[in-house]
């Protein structure tokens, strides 16, 4: 048989107040412990799910920030590569200019007197073949006139004795064979050079009577120039970041794709360019089909200087393009950071508790609980008086 405990109206009312106070105290303590006023959908469905959406998008954009940051570094690596390549281009310009200022000369006097004979004198002026037909009746003056006519400039003359031929040319003069050397009174040269100026264009060894200057210097400068072109290509291939290189290959597959939002509806494609020596249309200095390479011809050096100027223009254009793209990416990076902060703040505003307010509530509830206990005690005093009578 069950029994019920009967409480007075005042006692029951005070008990209910204490229970409400305990519930409020529990809620306040939970908010102080977690810092949240909405920790589940039960607290506030609208605020909870809205804040969750904000937080989810903030997380997606935060993940994109890593990709955007990598994009910034990739473009900066390309820009740094362009800056360094330009320095190499400047060095190549200096090398070519030095070659152009290096004078090529061939000078000397025949070691024997000129003796007219029927012969064909074949020689090269900076690699260009020249031929002069001499007759047995030709005097030294006649021979000199024919030689200068064939050469296209005045480079042959006679010495003070009037018997020996003097060569004084602002170019590289090579004789095709020893017979051409001896026909003019020059000593026979040494070992012949086969196909020096292209197939079938061999030369005799340089005569001991002649001194050629500037040719070897220009050749060394050409080798130096070729080395710089190699460094340009190697540097361009090393200007990569995270496996992406924007300046070593200009095909359509060489591009950087940067997404600016979680759906990739806002993005930027940065197309790569070929800024290697080949991409800049800088050709190595070789002997070529005519054998007149190695900066031997002033015209070739000037052509090289022109190509270097065009390469510099290409680099400036590429730098401007990458710089513009970098500005866009950095602007979107700053925007995304601020948007992430706005979303996080919005979510916090919907769910975070005001700790100052909750601390004040906690103190008020503690006081309220103490008063409730005192009120409950007062409500029970009448029954306690009856208990005293029973004693």
Wavefront OBJ file of the C-alpha trace (Angstrom):
o trace
v 0.000 0.000 0.000
v 1.541 3.272 -1.076
v 1.529 6.374 1.037
v 1.721 9.998 -0.039
v 3.603 12.821 1.622
v 1.494 15.915 1.945
v 3.304 19.239 1.640
v 1.831 22.560 2.475
v 1.091 24.992 -0.306
v 3.861 27.354 0.828
v 6.391 24.526 1.053
v 5.494 23.181 -2.378
v 5.762 26.656 -3.927
v 9.200 27.246 -2.405
v 10.318 23.797 -3.558
v 9.302 24.555 -7.128
v 11.205 27.856 -6.985
v 14.336 25.995 -5.804
v 13.985 23.499 -8.662
v 13.678 26.331 -11.229
v 16.720 27.995 -9.703
v 18.700 24.734 -9.903
v 17.784 24.332 -13.586
v 18.831 27.894 -14.381
v 22.048 27.419 -12.408
v 22.837 24.286 -14.433
v 22.254 26.153 -17.708
v 24.412 29.079 -16.599
v 27.231 26.793 -15.444
v 27.143 24.959 -18.791
v 27.421 28.259 -20.677
v 30.337 29.345 -18.472
v 32.082 25.999 -19.021
v 31.576 25.825 -22.824
v 31.397 29.517 -23.665
v 28.321 28.757 -25.793
v 24.756 29.826 -25.328
v 23.708 27.568 -28.230
v 25.541 24.243 -28.100
v 22.947 22.078 -29.819
v 19.898 22.378 -32.006
v 17.746 22.003 -28.875
v 18.960 25.369 -27.572
v 17.994 27.303 -30.719
v 17.483 25.440 -34.021
v 17.673 28.544 -36.213
v 20.843 29.914 -34.594
v 22.498 26.505 -34.386
v 22.066 25.522 -38.054
v 22.761 29.040 -39.355
v 25.998 29.173 -37.373
v 26.881 25.688 -38.598
v 26.466 26.860 -42.225
v 28.697 29.863 -41.550
v 31.348 27.651 -39.955
v 31.199 25.130 -42.803
v 31.759 27.808 -45.453
v 34.521 29.361 -43.365
v 36.252 25.981 -43.297
v 35.939 25.579 -47.073
v 37.387 29.036 -47.705
v 40.133 28.400 -45.157
v 41.163 25.310 -47.129
v 41.227 27.396 -50.323
v 43.558 29.882 -48.644
v 46.321 27.249 -48.682
v 45.867 26.812 -52.434
v 45.786 30.580 -52.972
v 48.931 30.969 -50.877
v 50.697 28.336 -53.004
v 49.560 30.235 -56.104
v 51.093 33.447 -54.763
v 54.402 31.671 -54.132
v 54.363 30.057 -57.595
v 53.922 33.429 -59.328
v 56.582 34.995 -57.107
v 58.982 32.176 -58.048
v 58.319 32.952 -61.723
v 58.887 36.667 -61.139
v 62.136 35.965 -59.339
v 63.212 33.742 -62.218
v 62.495 36.549 -64.699
v 64.537 39.007 -62.641
v 67.502 36.630 -62.542
v 67.214 35.799 -66.251
v 67.288 39.519 -67.060
v 70.603 39.793 -65.230
v 71.978 36.970 -67.380
v 70.633 38.721 -70.486
v 72.477 41.867 -69.422
v 75.671 39.837 -69.042
v 75.141 38.341 -72.507
v 74.674 41.846 -73.929
v 77.931 42.903 -72.331
v 79.694 39.871 -73.794
v 78.362 40.526 -77.307
v 79.244 44.217 -77.071
v 82.753 43.289 -76.000
v 83.043 40.995 -79.028
v 81.859 43.799 -81.307
v 84.459 46.158 -79.878
v 87.238 43.579 -80.364
v 88.927 44.435 -83.644
v 89.781 41.538 -85.977
v 92.906 42.199 -88.020
v 95.288 40.334 -90.294
v 98.657 41.959 -90.869
v 102.044 40.962 -92.269
v 104.577 41.323 -95.084
v 105.535 38.591 -97.532
v 108.904 37.053 -96.763
v 109.848 36.821 -100.464
v 109.609 39.207 -103.398
v 106.551 39.002 -105.619
v 107.266 37.154 -108.854
v 104.585 37.235 -111.505
v 103.198 33.866 -112.477
v 100.025 32.483 -113.972
v 98.076 31.378 -110.886
v 94.764 31.535 -109.110
v 94.865 33.020 -105.630
v 91.977 31.780 -103.476
v 91.383 33.282 -100.058
v 88.625 34.033 -97.552
v 87.667 37.390 -96.059
v 85.856 36.634 -92.783
v 84.778 33.324 -94.255
v 83.643 34.655 -97.620
v 85.465 33.031 -100.542
v 87.393 35.307 -102.899
v 89.320 34.397 -106.067
v 91.887 36.379 -108.053
v 93.415 35.251 -111.346
v 96.994 36.430 -111.842
v 98.937 36.409 -115.100
v 102.617 35.793 -115.570
v 102.947 39.319 -116.950
v 101.272 40.985 -113.941
v 103.437 43.421 -112.051
v 103.126 43.737 -108.273
v 100.949 46.830 -108.725
v 98.626 44.991 -111.089
v 98.412 42.020 -108.741
v 97.612 44.280 -105.796
v 94.850 46.006 -107.752
v 93.299 42.667 -108.702
v 93.546 41.381 -105.132
v 91.885 44.481 -103.649
v 89.142 44.345 -106.267
v 88.405 40.734 -105.368
v 88.555 41.455 -101.645
v 86.148 44.362 -101.962
v 88.381 46.715 -99.990
v 91.938 47.978 -99.933
v 93.926 45.558 -97.848
v 96.847 44.585 -100.079
v 99.734 46.946 -100.708
v 103.529 46.819 -101.207
v 106.372 47.508 -98.845
v 108.859 50.368 -99.104
v 111.076 48.316 -101.372
v 108.187 47.913 -103.784
v 108.950 44.227 -104.203
v 106.942 42.525 -101.491
v 103.210 42.380 -100.844
v 101.896 43.715 -97.539
v 98.570 42.573 -96.075
v 96.809 44.934 -93.674
v 93.125 44.010 -93.261
v 90.492 44.735 -90.641
v 89.205 41.192 -91.009
v 90.272 37.575 -90.790
v 92.153 36.587 -93.960
v 92.713 32.896 -94.642
v 94.203 31.347 -97.779
v 92.531 28.320 -99.329
v 95.786 26.517 -100.128
v 99.531 26.885 -99.839
v 99.856 27.636 -103.570
v 97.843 30.828 -103.039
v 100.190 31.838 -100.218
v 103.411 31.234 -102.136
v 102.035 32.928 -105.279
v 102.017 36.198 -103.291
v 105.341 35.555 -101.597
v 103.985 34.530 -98.193
v 105.530 31.592 -96.383
v 103.661 28.296 -96.558
v 101.314 27.765 -93.604
v 101.200 24.791 -91.330
v 98.530 22.113 -90.958
v 95.465 22.711 -93.094
v 91.978 23.078 -91.610
v 89.386 20.955 -93.383
v 85.952 22.462 -94.064
v 86.727 25.476 -91.870
v 84.111 27.583 -93.624
v 81.638 24.844 -94.391
v 81.749 21.705 -96.488
v 84.454 21.881 -99.157
v 85.820 25.177 -97.858
v 89.133 24.157 -96.360
v 92.004 26.509 -95.591
v 95.730 26.241 -95.469
v 97.487 26.737 -92.170
v 98.217 30.330 -91.220
v 101.382 31.684 -92.784
v 104.164 32.599 -90.383
v 104.420 35.931 -92.214
v 100.907 36.926 -91.089
v 99.487 37.770 -87.682
v 95.768 37.403 -87.017
v 94.379 39.077 -83.897
v 90.926 39.244 -82.358
v 89.624 35.972 -83.784
v 90.512 33.846 -80.764
v 89.248 36.541 -78.405
v 85.901 36.668 -80.174
v 85.704 32.879 -80.137
v 86.206 32.834 -76.367
v 83.531 35.490 -75.978
v 81.210 33.382 -78.126
v 81.852 30.404 -75.835
v 81.102 32.630 -72.857
v 77.878 33.760 -74.529
v 76.835 30.137 -75.112
v 77.506 29.360 -71.456
v 75.197 32.220 -70.440
v 72.443 30.812 -72.670
v 72.814 27.474 -70.909
v 72.501 29.211 -67.544
v 69.352 31.022 -68.726
v 67.701 27.733 -69.623
v 68.780 26.026 -66.414
v 67.583 28.946 -64.294
v 64.200 29.003 -66.035
v 63.748 25.293 -65.338
v 64.600 25.788 -61.656
v 62.058 28.589 -61.079
v 59.336 26.218 -59.917
v 57.226 26.022 -56.771
v 55.185 23.054 -55.630
v 55.873 21.279 -58.919
v 54.613 24.138 -61.123
v 56.948 26.158 -63.336
v 55.469 29.104 -65.212
v 58.557 30.108 -67.220
v 60.075 26.925 -68.617
v 57.340 25.729 -70.937
v 54.784 27.757 -72.841
v 52.327 25.038 -73.915
v 48.701 24.999 -72.782
v 49.341 22.392 -70.080
v 51.726 24.713 -68.291
v 49.327 26.896 -66.342
v 48.386 27.658 -62.760
v 44.712 27.325 -61.798
v 43.636 29.126 -58.632
v 40.092 28.739 -57.244
v 38.773 31.699 -55.257
v 35.576 30.151 -53.894
v 34.394 26.726 -52.782
v 32.429 26.116 -56.005
v 35.289 27.251 -58.280
v 32.961 29.704 -59.992
v 35.505 32.438 -59.297
v 39.022 31.514 -60.398
v 42.138 32.613 -62.271
v 44.250 30.729 -64.811
v 47.830 31.968 -65.073
v 49.288 30.774 -68.382
v 52.957 29.829 -68.334
v 55.490 31.113 -70.845
v 58.666 29.645 -72.294
v 61.446 31.919 -71.081
v 64.301 29.511 -71.687
v 66.956 30.485 -74.223
v 64.953 28.719 -76.937
v 61.720 30.408 -75.871
v 63.453 33.793 -75.945
v 64.756 32.985 -79.455
v 68.377 33.189 -78.365
v 70.544 30.909 -80.470
v 73.920 29.567 -79.462
v 76.892 30.890 -81.457
v 78.320 28.041 -83.532
v 80.388 27.706 -86.665
v 77.185 27.420 -88.678
v 76.879 26.086 -92.180
v 79.213 28.754 -93.536
v 81.708 28.437 -90.714
v 81.546 32.156 -89.952
v 80.243 31.837 -86.399
v 82.066 32.445 -83.136
v 81.296 36.180 -83.380
v 83.643 36.476 -86.375
v 81.339 38.776 -88.322
v 80.250 42.134 -86.930
v 76.872 41.660 -88.625
v 76.328 38.422 -86.687
v 77.216 40.112 -83.404
v 74.806 42.952 -84.154
v 72.080 40.412 -84.942
v 72.770 38.745 -81.612
v 72.505 42.083 -79.807
v 69.170 42.695 -81.509
v 67.873 39.309 -80.378
v 69.013 40.056 -76.825
v 67.072 43.330 -76.916
v 63.970 41.455 -78.082
v 64.486 38.918 -75.281
v 64.562 41.744 -72.734
v 61.290 43.069 -74.146
v 59.747 39.609 -73.810
v 60.902 39.375 -70.204
v 59.458 42.794 -69.377
v 56.137 41.821 -70.929
v 56.072 38.519 -69.019
v 56.990 40.272 -65.783
v 54.143 42.745 -66.274
v 51.670 39.922 -66.915
v 52.757 37.888 -63.892
v 52.830 41.028 -61.751
v 49.234 41.819 -62.693
v 48.164 38.256 -61.919
v 50.016 38.366 -58.607
v 48.183 41.549 -57.639
v 44.826 39.883 -58.362
v 45.692 36.751 -56.370
v 47.007 38.714 -53.384
v 43.873 40.876 -53.394
v 41.660 37.785 -53.389
v 43.809 36.248 -50.662
v 43.250 39.282 -48.419
v 39.539 39.280 -49.281
v 39.183 35.578 -48.433
v 40.959 36.034 -45.105
v 38.587 38.837 -44.168
v 35.552 36.878 -45.341
v 36.596 33.890 -43.230
v 36.863 36.226 -40.243
v 33.392 37.657 -40.974
v 31.853 34.168 -41.183
v 33.529 33.046 -37.944
v 32.380 36.208 -36.187
v 28.829 35.725 -37.491
v 28.745 32.149 -36.210
v 30.120 33.255 -32.855
v 27.531 35.981 -32.524
v 24.784 33.377 -32.930
v 26.166 30.768 -30.547
v 28.680 32.269 -28.128
v 27.598 33.213 -24.628
v 28.288 36.561 -22.981
v 30.533 35.345 -20.168
v 30.203 38.584 -18.246
v 26.430 38.257 -18.285
v 26.542 34.578 -17.404
v 28.918 35.262 -14.501
v 26.484 37.872 -13.156
v 23.628 35.406 -13.635
v 25.550 32.784 -11.692
v 26.000 35.104 -8.745
v 22.340 36.135 -8.836
v 21.206 32.500 -8.967
v 23.443 31.600 -6.018
v 21.844 34.366 -3.998
v 18.389 33.313 -5.206
v 19.092 29.723 -4.188
v 20.118 30.784 -0.690
v 16.969 32.877 -0.347
v 14.847 29.978 -1.598
v 16.318 27.658 1.007
v 15.590 30.249 3.705
v 12.017 30.664 2.450
v 11.526 26.905 2.459
v 12.773 26.811 6.039
v 10.285 29.529 7.071
v 7.443 27.704 5.365
v 8.198 24.621 7.478
v 8.391 26.497 10.803
v 4.617 26.021 11.567
v 4.984 22.249 11.305
v 8.136 22.397 13.429
v 6.024 24.129 16.173
v 3.594 21.220 16.201
v 6.564 18.873 16.511
v 7.588 20.715 19.680
v 4.111 20.182 21.197
v 4.333 16.449 20.493
v 7.590 16.254 22.356
l 1 2 3 4 5 6 7 8 9 10 11 12 13 14 15 16 17 18 19 20 21 22 23 24 25 26 27 28 29 30 31 32 33 34 35 36 37 38 39 40 41 42 43 44 45 46 47 48 49 50 51 52 53 54 55 56 57 58 59 60 61 62 63 64 65 66 67 68 69 70 71 72 73 74 75 76 77 78 79 80 81 82 83 84 85 86 87 88 89 90 91 92 93 94 95 96 97 98 99 100 101 102 103 104 105 106 107 108 109 110 111 112 113 114 115 116 117 118 119 120 121 122 123 124 125 126 127 128 129 130 131 132 133 134 135 136 137 138 139 140 141 142 143 144 145 146 147 148 149 150 151 152 153 154 155 156 157 158 159 160 161 162 163 164 165 166 167 168 169 170 171 172 173 174 175 176 177 178 179 180 181 182 183 184 185 186 187 188 189 190 191 192 193 194 195 196 197 198 199 200 201 202 203 204 205 206 207 208 209 210 211 212 213 214 215 216 217 218 219 220 221 222 223 224 225 226 227 228 229 230 231 232 233 234 235 236 237 238 239 240 241 242 243 244 245 246 247 248 249 250 251 252 253 254 255 256 257 258 259 260 261 262 263 264 265 266 267 268 269 270 271 272 273 274 275 276 277 278 279 280 281 282 283 284 285 286 287 288 289 290 291 292 293 294 295 296 297 298 299 300 301 302 303 304 305 306 307 308 309 310 311 312 313 314 315 316 317 318 319 320 321 322 323 324 325 326 327 328 329 330 331 332 333 334 335 336 337 338 339 340 341 342 343 344 345 346 347 348 349 350 351 352 353 354 355 356 357 358 359 360 361 362 363 364 365 366 367 368 369 370 371 372 373 374 375 376 377 378 379 380 381 382 383 384 385 386 387 388 389 390 391
